[in-house]
Amino acid sequence: MRVYNFSAGPAVLPEEVLKEAAAEMLDYQGSGMSVMEMSHRSKVYDKIIKDAEADLRELMQIPDNYKVLFLQGGASSQFAMIPMNLMKNKVADYIVTGQWAKKAYQEAALYGKANKIASSEDETFSYIPDCSDLPISEDADYVYICENNTIYGTKFKTLPNTKGKTLVADVSSCFLSEPVDVTKYGLIYGGVQKNIGPAGVVIVIIREDLITEDVLPGTPTMFKYKIHADNESLYNTPPAYGIYICGKVFQWLKKQGGLAAMKEYNEKKAKILYDYLDESNLFKGTVRKEDRSLMNVPFVTGSEELDAEFVKEAAAAGFVNLKGHRSVGGMRASIYNAMPIEGVEKLVAFMKEFEKNHTEA
Ligand SMILES: *Cc1c(COP(=O)(O)O)cnc(C)c1O
């Protein structure tokens, strides 16, 4: 029996995709083998990776002057790869809105001057700072954001004013959740295990002029965007099976009506949960309203014992992985693209019942 899985990542995938993959496990389209077993240089695989890229380009309307790279090492390897490739002046500005942005900022400091130009750490990252007029460094190579903060449940609703500097964004936990204007970014990247596919794949969408030989001295070959761009993500063996599943999810998203339809669906889903959090006498959302994420919804009861009791009872009822991140406690419901609306409706019904049973009449 499948449960309602509210995990922040690796996370729920569309059931249809899993069933298709299962059906193709032993014999992928008459090849007599699984996608896991075939050469990444074969004709069959070439079509899988090319189709995946074409579908992603269509979904996000990626302009021709951007490359799409399927890499490995997770989102965290990009924390180093970005400064190694983009820090020509050895200066970059970071907006620190959570643990992932902070890690990226700390990593960049290994390679050059990383400036923390804004932060919301003063209030446990529960909001997005005003980024309309930040002290952007004159010689900054880029401005960095984590667009959706998986742990804290905040999202940039407007992009920062970078004053003409290249914008770099980690979109791991909001990838393909709504339409984006790719032209506003120099580089967009994300680990796919939050909203797209199996852990191990990281997708990088990068404007061509940012791909150069001029990288920091000592940059490993595998950490150069140029080597992967020149070889169409096949410089070495890519995370082949993971890319195949991502491709299936892109197809599934197209069938759902694309990113505009996903946005509408995600807004509808998130509203059910947020509306209840706003009216509940027991559960409270922890994020400033205007900065709420559509994907990750943290909440608390105000009592650690009651939080633990809720997580336990919810799991027994088939709503799993609702425990908040170990750094913040409480609860977090991650309601990515593949979480059906019934999952959220039933969770809210369960929360109402829990509230009734745990508050004085
Ligand atoms: C999960 C996550 C990461 C880390 O991803 P890994 O693939 O485990 O390195 C980075 N950024 C964000 C926003 C995330 O949600």
The ligand as an SDF file (V2000), in Angstrom:
LIG
                    3D

 15 15  0  0  0  0  0  0  0  0999 V2000
   18.1590   19.3880   -0.6850 C   0  0  0  0  0  0  0  0  0  0  0  0
   18.7100   20.6810   -1.0940 C   0  0  0  0  0  0  0  0  0  0  0  0
   20.0740   20.8480   -1.3780 C   0  0  0  0  0  0  0  0  0  0  0  0
   21.0800   19.7290   -1.2250 C   0  0  0  0  0  0  0  0  0  0  0  0
   20.9000   18.7660   -2.2050 O   0  0  0  0  0  0  0  0  0  0  0  0
   21.9190   17.5310   -2.3480 P   0  0  0  0  0  0  0  0  0  0  0  0
   21.5060   16.9650   -3.6660 O   0  0  0  0  0  0  0  0  0  0  0  0
   21.6690   16.6230   -1.1930 O   0  0  0  0  0  0  0  0  0  0  0  0
   23.2850   18.0650   -2.3590 O   0  0  0  0  0  0  0  0  0  0  0  0
   20.5050   22.0840   -1.7930 C   0  0  0  0  0  0  0  0  0  0  0  0
   19.6480   23.1080   -1.9250 N   0  0  0  0  0  0  0  0  0  0  0  0
   18.3390   22.9870   -1.6640 C   0  0  0  0  0  0  0  0  0  0  0  0
   17.4370   24.1610   -1.8290 C   0  0  0  0  0  0  0  0  0  0  0  0
   17.8280   21.7790   -1.2410 C   0  0  0  0  0  0  0  0  0  0  0  0
   16.5230   21.6600   -0.9630 O   0  0  0  0  0  0  0  0  0  0  0  0
  1  2  1  0
  2  3  1  0
  2 14  2  0
  3  4  1  0
  3 10  2  0
  4  5  1  0
  5  6  1  0
  6  7  2  0
  6  8  1  0
  6  9  1  0
 10 11  1  0
 11 12  2  0
 12 13  1  0
 12 14  1  0
 14 15  1  0
M  END
$$$$
